Amino acid sequence: MVLRIRKKRSLSRFIAPVATLVILGYFGFHAFNGQYGIRANLAMQKRMVELQTQLADLSKRRETLEARVALLRDGSMEKDMVDQHVRSQLNMVRDDEVVMFLPQT
């Protein structure tokens, strides 16, 4: 009876762990740096906060403009509002008035 015993190569036992490490490294890298990874998620959240503040500012400005338009839209327009609008468009003042320029917000 002849027994053949193969000697295991030392490299063959490292193939599976090395392949596993390579695969885990690949997916780990893309989980952090990929298009939908951790960095991209942080950047999207930062952009979302910026856009929400911009939306709040624009909504506030729109409400202000809607209130001014409502004063002009009614059948009975207020004299002061019409007077102010005409003077600002024509750049005209009376001799007895003082003009103060305020920054627009």
Order of alpha helices (4+ residues) and beta strands (2+ residues): alpha-alpha-alpha
